[in-house]
Amino acid sequence: MDGSEFIGIFKDGMKHGYGHYIWPDGCEYKGNWSDNKINGKGIYKWPDGRHYNGEWLDEKMHGYGIYSWHNGREYRGEYFNNLKEGHGIYTWGDGRKYDG
């Protein structure tokens, strides 16, 4: 075992439905799974305080989501294949915003 832990639903031996996964490096995901992949809505947290709360497709940020950093920065908007794409609002820790 690699030290990871999954608490959730399995279907045909694969993670499927709602589950909570913790990796040995401290990253964790709470949300939906399909065929052993992160799919649907969920929250992914990194040990350094970043987190993404939004939609996933085949383990990539895809659809609407909110990505936050520990220093107050935040992006609310669309993702496509793990990249920010389309409309979004980026806010810096000092309150400045970009909307576009």
N, C-alpha and C positions, 0 to 999 in steps of 0.2 A: 504494500500500500504506500501511496505517496503522501499520506497525511491529510488528504482532502476528506470532506464530509458532505454528504447529501442527505437532507431530510425532505422527503416528498413522495410523489406518486411515480410509480413505474408502470409501463405498459409494454408487454413483450420484452422485458428485460432492459428497457430504455427509459430514461427520464422523460416523463410526459405528463403535462398538467402543471399544477402549482408545486414549486419546490424552493428550498433554500440550500445553496451550495457555498461551501467555504473552501478556498484554496489554501495550501500550506503557506503561501506568502502573505496571507491576511486579506486578500481580496474576497469579496462575497457578492452573491447575487440572490435576490429574492424575487421570484416572479414565475412567469409561465415558460414551460418547456414543451417541445414537440420533437419527437424522434431523436432524443438525446441532445438537442440543440436549444440554445436560448432563442425563444420565439414568442412574440406577443408583447405584453407589457410587463415591465419589471424595473427593479432598482439595482444598479451595480455600484458597489462602493470599493474604493481603493484605500489602502492603509494611510496614505498621506492626506486624507480628508476630502478628496474629490469624490463626486458621485454623479451618476446619470440616472434620471428617472424618466422612462419613456418607452417607446416602441422599439422592438428588435425584430430582425429577420435573419435567420441563419447565423446567429451569434454576432451580428453587426448592428450598430445603431442605425435604425431605418424607420423613418416616419417622424412624428412629432416627439420632441423630448426636451428635457431641461438638464443641462450639464452645469454643475456648480463646482467651484474651487474653494479651498479653505480660506483664501484671502478676500472673499466677497465677490469675485468675478462670477458672472453667470451668463449662459447662453440659453435662450428659449427659442426654439424654432425647429425647422425641418432638417432631417438628416437623410442622406442617401448613401448606402453602402459604407457607413462609418464616417462620412464626410458631411460637414455642414453644407447644405444646398437648399436654395429657395429662400423664402422669407424667414428672418429671424431677428431677435433683439439681443444684442450683446451689451451687458452692463459691466462696467469696471467697478472695483471696490470703492472708488471715490465718488460714485454716483453718475459718472458720464455714461451716455448711452449711444449706441448706434442701432438704428431701426431700418432695416432694408433687406 
